[in-house]
Amino acid sequence: MLDHDQVVRLHGPWRSRSPEDAMAQLAGYEGQWWVAGGWAIDAFVGSSRNHGDLDLGIPRGSLGEFIEFVSPHLDAWAAAGSLTPLVGGSRTRLPVGTGNLWLRPSGAEPREYDVMLESVENGTWTFKRDERITRPLADCLWEHSGVTYLRPEVQLLLKAKNVRQKDDFDFERCLPKLGAGDLDWLLHGLSISHPAHQWIERIGRQHNS
C-alpha cells in the first residue's frame, strides 16, 4: 500500500480540504455522504493531527447522482491501481476493482477529495473486505456540528488491513473513548477479518482495565 508521499510523487499533490469545505462543495446534494478517514477520528476524539487529504464516503449505488452533482466543478477519476478519468460522467462504467474516486477541478490542478464507494443495500452497510460483517448504515454514522462522520470503530476496521503509524495513532486515540459495545463490535470484526491482528490484544486489555 502506497503512503501519502508516494501517492503524491506518482500522481501529484492534494489540496488541503476540511469537512467544512466538503459541506460547502456538496451543499444542495440530496444523496447521502459522510466524512471518513482521519478527519472522522479527529471529530470523535476532539483532537487533531496532520492530514494528507480529506476522505469522504458514499453508497456505491448513488455513484451516478454523485458524479452528476459534482461534475460542473470537479472531474472524477476512478482509482483502481491506475487512474481512469470518468469522462462520460455517471454513464461511464467503473473499472473492475474501483473502490475510490479522486476529485479535482482539472488535470492541471491538485486533487481535492478522495471518495470511498461503500456497499450499502436496503440501509445495511457491508464491509468491503468481508461480507460476513454488516451493520445498519445508520449505526455506522454520527453527526457533529452539522457534519456526518463515519463512526470510529467502523473507520478503524477499514484501517486495519495495512496499519501505518498514523493508523495506530488513531487507534490509540480512540481506544479509551470508545464504549464497550463499540469495542465489542470492532473486536468481532477484527476477529473475523484479521484474526491475528495486533489490535485484538490491546482491545482485550482495555476491556480488562
Secondary structure, DSSP 8 states (H G I E B T S, - for coil): ---HHHHHHHH--B----HHHHHHHTTT--S--EEEHHHHHHHHHT-----SS-EEEEEGGGHHHHHHHHTTT-EEEEESSSEEE-TTGGGS---TT--EEEEES-TTS-B-EEEEEEEEETTEEE-TT-TT-EEEHHHHEEEETTEEEE-HHHHHHHHTTS--HHHHHHHHHHTTTS-HHHHHHHHHHHHHH-TT-HHHHHHHHHHH-
